[in-house]
Amino acid sequence: MADNWFVRLWQKQRFKVLTIGASLYVLLVLIFLISHAIAPQRVGLLALAGIFAPYLFAPLALLVPFLFLRFTALLRIAFAIGVILFGLCFSPRLGAGNAQSIEGGRTITAMTWNFLGDNTRGGYVRQLINTHHPDLIALQEADWNGIDEAQDILRQYPYHLYGSGEAPPGEVLLSTLPILDHGQVTAPDGSRAVWDIPRILWARLDLGHGQTLLVVNAHPISSINTVYGCLFCPQRRDSQVKALHQFLQPFIQHGERLLLLGDMNTTDREPAYQDLSAGLQDTHLLVGKGSGHSWGIRRLNQYWAFLRIDYMFVTPKVKPLSLDTDCTSRGSDHCVLIGKFST
């Protein structure tokens, strides 16, 4: 009898319950987004929620089957508010490649990719070279042995840095432009309080006519499962991001041509992104398109990337012309970024 009463009540009030529930959920998401914008958190569950904020709207998709029924006008309004809020906060970028090259400047194409070298190589680097013809290639988590065996690639890029002593573990820099100077960033006292291993490779390239470009290939440590017993611990990553930016500061202040690229292991919704990007221009925000998401778990989802953690940043003397985030599956959880710049 009680069960029949509950069923009858649910049949009569289900749309009201759905409407109230959906409205409260949208309100809670709005409150969270406002609080996160005012006081973003670096650690804890709220920090994780900020990282995955766009996906907080996913439960609203469960309402779609009910929107076409009678007596759901208020439910449609709650759903529409959620869609509008998502569009205002997380809509993909539509424009791309509308920048003008600098008069008399040189146009270069740069590529960055976390290669995830323990996966099957399959000739993907060659395919990308043949398709995009980049002047500069920055790899993270690369297979040094594979690079060493690719003599045709090394001939095509006669200026290159990789291997122990020349580059941090797993990092590679291939260039058609002469390398005038290069180095790595480590703690002055040799301690590992910040840098667990070297994670920054820099090189000064000759653009000709007395002009140079400082290229920095960076790969700060991940904040996921890098501390024993802790799923999300970004403290060390944040320290490395701040140290990276401290290294870049003199070049930014002197107005040098600078290109920072790599897998930064931070999303653009975290405070670490603000630490990283201060004084720099985010190429995706200027000339990119779509969400720019560049990382995903391909074993679970082959169709799109979840988060944006790979970047290309420049100083004002380097003009972004276009940025393509190529997420074709190539054995890595990261997408390939291809950027064109006028120097």
C-alpha positions, -999 to +999 in steps of 0.1 A: +000+000+000+028+024+009+046+015-023+016+023-044+012+056-026+048+065-033+044+055-070+013+076-074+030+106-057+061+102-079+039+100-111+022+132-101+052+152-088+082+138-107+085+168-130+084+192-101+111+171-083+133+171-114+128+208-119+137+217-083+167+193-084+180+206-117+176+242-106+194+236-073+222+218-091+227+246-116+226+271-087+253+251-068+275+250-099+271+287-104+281+294-068+311+272-071+322+288-104+319+323-088+338+312-056+365+295-077+370+327-098+373+348-067+394+324-046+408+295-066+421+266-045+455+250-051+449+217-032+420+196-021+387+185-035+377+221-045+409+224-065+401+191-083+365+203-090+380+235-105+401+214-129+371+194-141+347+223-139+333+220-175+323+184-167+302+195-138+276+203-165+275+168-178+247+155-155+224+180-172+225+157-202+203+133-182+175+158-184+173+157-222+147+129-225+123+148-202+125+181-221+101+171-248+073+160-225+044+180-213+045+200-181+083+205-183+085+242-192+103+251-159+126+221-164+135+234-199+143+268-184+167+253-158+183+233-186+187+263-208+203+283-180+228+255-175+236+255-212+240+293-213+262+292-182+284+265-198+286+285-230+297+317-212+324+299-192+337+271-213+326+275-249+353+265-275+371+291-294+359+296-329+386+318-345+420+308-357+449+320-378+438+356-381+470+373-370+492+392-394+528+384-398+554+410-387+566+430-417+600+418-427+599+390-400+607+354-404+579+328-402+587+296-383+566+265-375+570+249-341+558+215-328+555+202-293+544+167-282+547+146-251+558+115-271+553+090-242+582+071-255+573+037-239+545+034-265+549+019-299+566+046-321+551+036-355+570+064-374+547+091-361+573+118-358+582+112-395+546+114-404+542+147-386+574+161-401+562+152-436+528+167-430+537+200-412+574+205-420+581+222-386+613+242-382+614+233-346+604+202-327+602+199-289+595+165-274+589+153-239+591+118-226+609+109-258+627+077-267+663+088-270+674+055-286+647+059-312+659+094-320+695+083-321+686+056-347+666+081-369+695+094-388+673+108-416+655+130-391+688+141-375+701+150-410+669+170-417+673+187-383+711+192-381+709+212-349+696+190-321+697+184-284+690+151-268+706+124-246+724+125-213+744+156-208+727+176-235+690+175-224+669+166-193+656+131-192+633+124-221+635+158-236+644+165-273+649+196-293+653+194-331+659+225-351+666+236-387+679+269-372+714+271-358+717+267-320+740+294-306+738+284-270+718+260-248+715+247-212+694+232-185+678+247-154+688+232-121+690+244-085+722+265-079+731+245-049+724+212-066+696+203-042+664+185-052+640+205-030+623+219-062+637+199-092+635+162-087+653+159-120+662+186-146+630+195-165+638+226-185+659+227-217+666+261-233+683+270-265+690+303-283+684+300-320+699+321-347+672+338-368+697+356-390+704+394-393+715+395-357+682+383-343+677+353-320+649+333-305+651+318-270+632+285-271+624+268-238+611+232-237+596+225-202+580+196-185+572+202-148+563+172-127+527+160-127+505+166-097+488+132-100+502+102-081+537+117-077+536+118-039+532+084-021+497+080-008+484+112-024+463+113-056+464+150-062+494+169-046+504+199-068+528+215-043+560+204-060+546+210-095+537+245-084+572+251-070+586+240-104+563+263-123+573+292-102+610+284-106+604+281-144+588+315-145+616+330-123+641+317-149+621+334-177+616+367-159+649+384-171+642+375-207+606+387-204+616+420-188+643+426-215+617+421-242+635+392-259+619+369-285+609+339-264+589+307-272+580+285-242+564+252-251+559+218-237+538+197-213+532+219-183+511+195-163+487+222-152+453+232-166+444+268-175+419+266-146+445+263-119+464+291-100+497+275-114+486+286-149+486+322-137+520+318-122+532+303-155+517+327-180+524+360-163+540+383-188+535+358-216+509+354-243+490+321-246+490+312-283+458+292-281+439+322-267+451+344-295+449+322-326+438+287-315+404+271-320+383+246-302+388+238-265+426+234-269+423+202-247+455+182-252+454+153-228+431+124-222+431+087-212+430+071-247+423+037-232+390+050-219+381+075-245+394+076-281+374+105-292+384+137-274+409+150-249+398+160-214+421+188-203+445+215-217+479+210-202+502+214-233+510+250-243+529+274-265+536+308-249+554+337-265+566+373-257+551+402-277+580+402-302+569+368-314+536+370-333+513+339-333+498+332-367+480+299-360+478+270-336+465+235-344+459+210-316+460+176-334+445+149-313+448+120-337+456+088-318+493+081-320+501+060-290+504+089-266+478+104-242+488+138-254+478+157-286+504+174-309+505+212-309+516+228-342+521+266-341+531+291-367+548+323-356+562+355-372+594+367-356 
